[in-house]
Amino acid sequence: NNINELEQGSIESMKWLCDVCKSAEFDSYVDAFRHELKCRKQMFLELELSELQTLIQCEDQLSAERRAIRREQLKQAFEQKSR
């Protein structure tokens, strides 16, 4: 019985660490679990934002390349008409 009380006491005094950010600490598993859900959601939002920014940069680069190609095509067409 004393062993069970000691085990129960150590479980109650146990701290729970967030598995996502590895910095938030909680007194209960439930609180840690709730935080982890929020932490994962934030992590995915940041990841999605990062991917979106990468896609926008790629689109911008592609647009610039397309404009350069179009300018060259127009220049060549103008030069041919001028002859």
C-alpha positions in Angstrom: 0.0 0.0 0.0 2.9 2.4 0.8 4.4 1.6 -2.6 1.1 2.5 -4.4 1.0 5.8 -2.4 4.6 6.6 -3.4 3.9 5.8 -7.1 0.8 7.9 -7.0 2.7 10.8 -5.4 5.4 10.6 -8.0 2.8 10.5 -10.8 1.0 13.5 -9.4 4.2 15.5 -9.1 5.2 14.5 -12.6 5.7 17.3 -15.2 4.5 16.9 -18.8 6.6 18.4 -21.6 5.1 19.4 -24.9 6.3 16.9 -27.6 6.1 19.6 -30.3 7.9 22.7 -29.0 9.8 20.8 -26.2 9.6 23.9 -24.0 6.1 24.1 -22.5 5.7 22.2 -19.2 2.5 21.2 -17.6 1.3 19.6 -14.3 -1.4 17.5 -16.0 -1.4 15.3 -19.1 -4.7 16.9 -20.2 -3.2 20.4 -20.1 -0.2 19.1 -22.0 -2.3 17.4 -24.6 -4.4 20.5 -25.2 -1.3 22.6 -25.6 0.2 20.1 -28.0 -2.9 20.3 -30.2 -2.6 24.1 -30.4 1.2 23.8 -30.9 0.8 21.4 -33.8 -1.9 23.6 -35.4 0.5 26.6 -35.2 3.4 24.5 -36.6 1.2 23.4 -39.6 0.1 27.0 -40.2 3.7 28.2 -40.2 4.6 25.4 -42.5 1.7 26.2 -44.9 2.7 29.9 -44.8 6.3 29.0 -45.6 5.2 26.8 -48.5 2.9 29.5 -49.8 5.7 32.0 -49.7 7.9 29.6 -51.7 5.1 29.2 -54.3 4.7 32.9 -54.6 8.4 33.4 -55.1 8.4 30.7 -57.8 5.4 32.4 -59.5 7.2 35.7 -59.4 10.3 34.3 -60.9 8.3 32.5 -63.5 6.4 35.7 -64.4 9.7 37.6 -64.7 11.0 34.9 -67.0 7.8 35.0 -69.1 8.0 38.8 -69.3 11.6 38.6 -70.5 10.7 36.0 -73.1 7.8 38.1 -74.3 9.9 41.2 -74.5 12.5 39.3 -76.6 9.7 38.0 -78.9 8.3 41.5 -79.3 11.8 42.9 -80.0 12.4 40.3 -82.7 9.0 40.9 -84.3 9.7 44.6 -84.4 13.1 44.1 -85.9 11.7 41.9 -88.6 9.0 44.5 -89.4 11.6 47.2 -89.6 13.6 45.5 -92.3 
